[in-house]
Amino acid sequence: MSTHVLAVDIGGTKTAATIVDSESRVIDKVEAPTPGAHGPDAVIETVAQVAGEAARRAGIPEVQAVGIAAAGVVDSTTGTILSATETLADWAGTPVAARVRSQLGSLMAPSGPIVVVNDVDAHAVGEHRFGAAVGSASALVVAVGTGIGAGIILDGRVWRGARHVAGEFAHVPVPGTCTLRCPCGRLGHLEAIGSGVGMHRLYLAIGGRDDVRSARTLARLAAEGDDTAQRAIAESAAAVGRAIAGAVSLIDPECVVITGGVPAIGDLWWRPMREQFLTEAIDVLQEVPILPGTLGDHAPLRGVGALAWDQLGECS
């Protein structure tokens, strides 16, 4: 019988599922909005729906393993969410692995492993094994989108830390954010200014137009020459560069990979981010490569798919 692995990415705005082959290549991808405001039951039901559709499209009656990339602090030994922000309501404490196994029913092989990891850790694995960080023994992978996070690769493996919190880049305190509230509820964290949501809030706080509803519209205005929009992007990007300089000083990775929707803004974001990094980084770190990710939305799916294939190999 052929072996099939399902990969799922539960993000703050959308949930994606796909079947991945032994090289963790995406065969097909099905997406749906993540009903984060409606609680864990709705999120897990969405996972089951997109997983079932992905398997149907691929003609797969049963999968032997599942990899799940999930927002929040994840205990990967139990597949449970330890901590999460308000983006996904009541997500903390959710036993994702057990709930998904129950929801998938006959699609999931009874003894098949389910691997659950933080979504940016999965992103880091994807970029390290198949993308911009291939060949590096260590890497800092930073994802900047609706939220912000990082995955740390050390000696070729994800480093999760003693409490599964390593890489929670969103909650690094940065200067200039003391009045800005992070989704975790505290003031002064990077996500309050460095994420797409944080950038938009900053834009409104410095006098931006009330009818601008999203970071995407903000980016369009900046490209058209709007001074306030350009300032918001520059200050947000600089905060990310400042935080990356601090992280690089701590872990000294071979490279930094940056990915996500916000860097897609282009030079208006990359230039102030790089400039602030170089301002803050000590001399010996000035040449650390800061690279754009190459896998896009496929990175977490390919990463968590690879981890699920690894788990299958350990079980055989």
C-alpha positions in Angstrom: 0.0 0.0 0.0 1.3 3.5 -0.8 2.2 5.8 2.0 0.6 9.3 2.1 1.2 12.2 4.4 -1.2 15.1 5.1 0.2 18.5 5.9 -2.0 21.2 7.6 -1.2 24.9 8.3 -3.5 26.6 10.8 -2.8 30.3 10.5 -4.5 33.3 12.0 -6.4 34.2 8.8 -6.5 31.0 6.8 -6.1 27.2 7.2 -4.5 25.2 4.4 -4.1 21.4 3.8 -2.3 19.4 1.2 -1.0 15.9 0.6 2.8 16.0 0.4 5.1 13.3 -1.2 8.2 11.9 0.3 10.2 15.0 -0.8 7.5 17.1 1.0 6.4 18.6 -2.3 2.9 20.0 -2.3 0.6 17.9 -4.5 -2.5 20.1 -4.1 -3.6 22.7 -1.6 -7.0 23.5 -0.2 -7.6 26.7 1.8 -10.4 28.1 3.9 -10.6 31.1 6.3 -9.6 30.3 9.8 -12.7 30.9 12.1 -10.4 32.0 14.9 -13.0 34.2 16.6 -15.4 31.2 17.0 -13.2 29.0 19.1 -11.3 25.7 18.9 -14.3 23.6 17.8 -14.8 25.7 14.6 -11.0 25.7 13.9 -10.7 21.9 14.2 -13.8 21.4 12.0 -12.2 23.6 9.4 -9.1 21.5 9.5 -11.1 18.4 8.9 -12.9 20.0 6.0 -9.8 21.2 4.1 -8.0 17.9 4.9 -10.9 15.9 3.5 -11.0 18.0 0.4 -7.3 17.8 -0.2 -7.4 14.0 0.2 -10.4 13.8 -2.2 -8.7 15.8 -4.8 -5.6 13.7 -4.6 -7.6 10.5 -4.7 -6.3 9.4 -1.3 -8.6 7.2 0.9 -6.2 7.1 3.9 -3.2 9.0 5.2 -0.5 7.3 7.3 0.7 10.5 9.1 -0.4 14.1 9.6 1.8 17.1 10.2 0.1 20.2 11.6 1.6 23.7 11.8 -0.3 25.7 14.4 -0.3 29.2 15.7 0.7 29.6 19.3 3.2 28.0 21.7 3.0 24.3 21.0 4.0 21.3 23.2 5.1 19.1 20.3 5.4 16.1 22.6 1.6 16.1 23.2 0.3 18.1 20.3 -1.3 20.6 22.7 -1.4 24.4 22.6 0.3 25.9 25.7 -0.3 29.6 25.0 -1.8 31.7 22.3 -2.8 35.3 21.6 -6.3 36.6 21.0 -6.0 36.0 17.3 -7.5 32.5 17.9 -10.0 32.7 20.7 -9.6 30.1 23.6 -6.9 28.3 21.6 -4.6 27.8 24.6 -5.1 24.4 26.1 -6.5 22.8 22.9 -5.3 19.2 22.4 -4.9 19.7 18.7 -3.4 16.2 17.9 -6.2 14.4 19.7 -9.0 16.6 18.3 -7.8 16.3 14.7 -7.4 12.5 15.0 -11.0 12.3 16.2 -12.3 14.6 13.5 -10.4 12.9 10.6 -12.1 9.6 11.3 -11.4 6.9 8.7 -9.2 9.2 6.7 -6.5 8.8 9.3 -4.7 5.4 9.8 -5.4 4.3 13.4 -1.8 4.0 14.4 -0.5 6.9 12.3 1.5 9.6 14.0 0.3 13.2 14.2 3.0 15.8 14.6 2.0 19.3 15.8 4.5 22.2 15.8 4.4 25.9 15.9 3.7 27.4 12.5 6.9 29.4 12.2 9.0 26.5 13.4 7.4 24.6 10.5 8.2 27.5 8.2 11.8 27.4 9.4 12.1 23.7 8.6 10.7 24.2 5.2 13.1 27.0 4.3 16.0 25.1 5.9 15.4 21.9 4.0 14.0 23.1 0.7 14.4 26.9 0.5 16.6 29.9 1.2 18.6 28.3 4.1 19.4 25.0 2.4 23.0 23.9 3.3 23.1 26.1 6.5 23.7 24.3 9.8 21.9 27.2 11.6 19.4 29.8 10.6 17.0 32.4 12.0 13.7 32.3 10.0 11.5 35.3 10.6 7.9 35.4 9.3 6.3 38.8 9.2 2.6 38.8 8.3 -0.7 39.3 10.2 1.5 38.4 13.2 5.2 37.9 13.6 7.3 35.0 14.7 10.6 33.2 14.2 11.9 29.7 14.0 15.5 28.8 15.1 17.5 26.1 13.4 20.6 24.9 15.3 22.7 22.0 14.2 20.2 21.3 11.5 17.2 20.9 13.8 14.5 23.2 15.2 15.4 24.5 18.6 12.2 24.8 20.7 13.7 25.6 24.1 13.0 24.2 27.6 9.3 25.4 27.6 8.6 25.2 23.8 8.9 29.0 23.6 12.1 29.5 21.6 11.5 31.7 18.6 8.5 33.6 20.0 9.9 36.7 18.3 6.6 38.5 18.6 7.1 39.2 22.3 10.6 40.6 22.2 10.5 44.1 23.8 11.6 46.8 21.4 12.1 50.6 21.9 9.4 52.9 20.6 6.4 50.6 21.4 5.8 51.4 25.1 2.3 52.7 24.3 1.4 50.0 21.7 -0.4 46.9 22.9 0.6 43.4 21.7 -2.1 40.8 21.0 -0.8 39.0 24.1 -2.1 42.0 26.1 1.2 43.5 27.1 2.7 46.8 26.0 6.0 47.2 24.1 6.4 44.0 22.2 7.6 43.7 18.6 4.3 42.4 17.2 2.6 45.6 18.3 4.5 47.4 15.6 6.3 44.9 13.4 3.4 42.8 12.2 1.0 43.8 9.4 -1.7 44.5 12.0 0.8 46.5 14.2 1.9 48.5 11.1 -1.7 49.4 10.3 -2.4 50.5 13.9 0.8 52.6 13.9 -0.4 54.2 10.7 -3.7 55.2 12.3 -1.9 56.4 15.5 0.3 58.8 13.5 -2.5 60.4 11.7 -3.4 58.0 8.9 -6.7 58.0 7.1 -9.6 56.2 9.0 -10.8 54.7 5.7 -7.6 52.6 5.3 -8.6 49.3 6.7 -5.6 47.0 6.2 -1.9 46.8 5.8 -2.4 45.9 2.2 -4.2 49.2 1.4 -1.5 51.0 3.5 1.2 49.4 1.3 -0.6 50.6 -1.9 -0.8 54.1 -0.6 2.9 54.1 0.3 3.7 52.9 -3.2 1.7 55.9 -4.5 3.8 58.3 -2.4 1.7 58.8 0.7 4.1 60.2 3.4 2.2 58.9 6.4 2.0 55.4 4.9 5.7 55.4 4.1 6.5 56.5 7.6 4.4 53.7 9.2 6.1 51.1 7.0 9.6 52.5 7.7 9.1 52.6 11.5 7.6 49.1 11.5 10.4 47.7 9.4 13.0 49.4 11.5 11.6 47.7 14.6 11.9 44.3 13.0 15.5 45.1 11.9 16.4 46.2 15.5 14.9 42.9 16.9 16.7 40.8 14.4 20.0 42.4 15.3 19.4 41.5 18.9 18.5 37.9 18.0 21.5 37.5 15.8 23.7 38.7 18.6 22.3 35.9 20.8 22.4 32.9 18.5 24.9 33.9 15.7 23.1 32.0 12.9 24.7 31.4 9.5 21.9 33.3 7.9 18.6 35.0 8.5 15.6 34.3 6.2 12.7 36.7 6.2 9.4 35.7 4.7 5.7 36.5 4.9 3.2 39.0 3.4 4.7 42.2 4.9 8.2 41.8 3.3 6.4 41.5 0.0 5.8 45.3 0.2 9.3 45.5 -1.3 12.1 48.1 -0.9 9.9 50.5 1.2 10.1 47.8 3.9 13.4 46.0 3.2 15.5 49.2 3.1 14.7 50.5 6.6 14.7 47.0 8.0 18.3 46.4 6.7 19.5 49.8 7.7 18.3 49.4 11.2 19.9 45.9 11.4 23.2 47.4 10.3 22.9 50.3 12.8 22.4 47.9 15.7 24.5 44.9 14.8 28.1 44.7 16.0 30.9 44.7 13.4 31.5 41.0 13.3 27.8 40.5 12.5 27.5 43.1 9.7 27.9 40.5 7.0 25.3 38.0 8.2 23.2 37.2 5.1 19.6 38.4 5.4 17.7 36.6 2.6 14.1 36.6 1.4 12.4 33.3 1.8 11.8 31.3 -1.4 8.9 29.0 -0.6 6.1 31.4 0.3 3.0 29.9 1.7 4.3 26.4 0.9 7.1 26.7 3.5 5.1 25.6 6.6 3.3 22.9 4.7 6.5 21.5 3.3 8.2 21.8 6.7 5.6 20.1 8.8 5.2 17.5 6.0 8.9 16.7 6.3 8.6 16.4 10.0 5.6 14.0 9.6 7.7 11.9 7.1 10.5 11.9 9.7 8.2 10.6 12.3 6.9 7.8 10.0 10.5 6.8 9.4 11.2 6.6 13.2 8.1 4.5 13.7 8.9 2.0 11.0 
